[in-house]
């Protein structure tokens, strides 16, 4: 595997949410970013890093977090000499420390990315490394774990500082900026950056740090080869959208278009797996769930039908038929269209009639019998889960249970006696929870989370809850 593309993607590094410089004592330099002297930051002590910013007042902030199971940690602080910037540090006990400088407004977001995956570094538009494996950018969300899928890079090759340093690199020509006067600029040209890298390496010579062959700069892989990357036209063709639409998405920062893996002279290019993951997440977007159902059970529908759920679509069709009959097929109603009847009073009467038709038919979209069973099972599960609380006379149900119970009672109050009876019966027979405890628990849930005031609960339970004597 060659290393000829180690410097790609540098144009993207000037974005506001990307780092703007490497700390001079980082173990893993970010390509084409300048080096800034971090000697005033206690990088070996995360608590001390936090202490620089936390409690300092003004616009300063600091934080550190540990993973005791692995020995990893992350730390953050606003730079004490230049509050426009913040330092973000990530430590791995085997692979050392990443020290990066961000604009202050972007630093906290970069810090938060450490949680969960414990990424030590990211490169090339979001490819990231946890010290063991390189993964593609996080895009496809798994709702079961509420985390992004980890998609490993196939046959990655790590490019280290040792790979990039040779006799052409002149440390005396390298530069290190001071934070007080630092101003982010365009990416450092590749050859100049290698001189900077040589000066960084020279600075490490008398310190007990990782060997240069362990200092990861970036990665390469077959999917990142120059010939394998997709431009805008290829990206659009791969995903089945118009190139003009894709350009509009990029220009307006819409549709969560992933960061490009290379951006040379304004020409953006992506790896094919990144584009494939983006398309998968786009298909899995919750907004597409209704459209997927339309393709399954819908016939010829208006163009807007994919924007609503199948249940609302069926209600739409039902109301269309009912209203057509109300407005036209009955002669007495049809007369309302005659000119003498076109007045406010007649319009009000017609609106009342149509509202009644809509309200009566809305119930057709709600499977109340099945929902009653689901709510019954949910309440019983929570009573079982928390039944140790029965000893104090009431069991606290979750907020979601109270919301669902209150909504169902509002929708189908006539079903409440049977629902309450089934809950009391099963709670007594199976869980050995007394009826009075069930009653108090349901009352409390409806008053706290179900949107029902106490007086209304009292009146409702008087006519719906099973009698106790």
QUIJO-V407440 format. One line per field, one symbol per residue. ss: DSSP state (~ for helix, > for strand, _ for the rest). psi: psi as a letter, one per 40 degrees, with the letter a starting at -180 (. if undefined). burial: b if it has 9 or more other ideal C-beta (glycine too) atoms within 8 Angstrom, else e. A space follows every 50 residues. Layout:
ss: ???
psi: ???
burial: ???
This chain:
ss: _________~~~~~______>>>__________>>>_________~~~~~ ~~~________>>>>>>____>>>>>>>______>>>>>>>>___>>>>> >>>~~~~~~~~~________>>>___>>>____>>_____>>____>>__ _>____>>>>~~~~______~~~___>_~~~________~~~~~~~~~~~ ~~~~_______~~~_>>>>>_~~~_~~~_>_~~~~~~~~___~~~~~~~~ ~~_________>>>__>>>>_~~~~~~~~~~~~__~~~~~~~~~~~~___ __~~~~~__~~~~~~~~~~~~~~~~~~~~_~~~~~~~_~~~__~~~~~~~ ~~~~~~~~~~~~~~~__~~~~~~~~~~~~~~~~~~_~~~~~~______~~ ~~~~~~~~~~~_~~~~~~~~~~~~~~~~~~~___~~~~~~~~~~~~~~__ ___~~~~~~~~~~~_____
psi: hifefdeieddeeeideiieiiideieghhheiihhhfdehgeehddddd dddheeibfiiiiiiigddeeiiiiiihhddgeeiihhhhhhddeahhhi hiideeddddddedicefhdiiiffehiheedihiiihdhhhedefiihh hihhfihhhidddehaeehhdeeiihihddehhiaiihiddddddddddd dddedfigiiideehhdaiiideeideeihadddddddefiidddddddd defiefhiiieighfehiiiiddddddddddddehdeeddddddedeibh iidedeeiidddddddddddddddddddehdddddeeiddegiddddddd ddddddddddedddehgddddddddddddddddddfededdeeihhiidd dddddddddddgdeedddddddddddddddefhiddddddddddddddee fhidddddddddedihid.
burial: eebebbebbbbbbeeeebbbbbbbbbbbbbbbbbbbbbeebebeebeebb bbbbebeeebbbbbbebeeeebbbbbbbbbeebebbbbbbbbeebbbbbb bbbbebbbebbebbeebbbbbebbbbbbbbeeebbbbebbbbeeeeebbe bebeebbebbbbbbbeeebebeebbbbebeebeeeebbeeebbbbbbbbb bbbbeeeeeeebebbbbbbbbebbbeebbbbbeebbebbeeebebbbbbb eeeeeebbebbbbeeeebbbbbbbbbbbbbbbeeeeebebbebbeeebee beeebbebebebbbbbebbeebbbbbeeeeeebbeeeeeebeeeebbeeb eebbeebbeebbbeebebeebbeebbebbbebbeebbebbeeebbbbeee bbbbbbbbbeebeebbbebbbbbbebbbeebebebebbbbbbbbbbbebb ebeeeebeebbeebbeeee
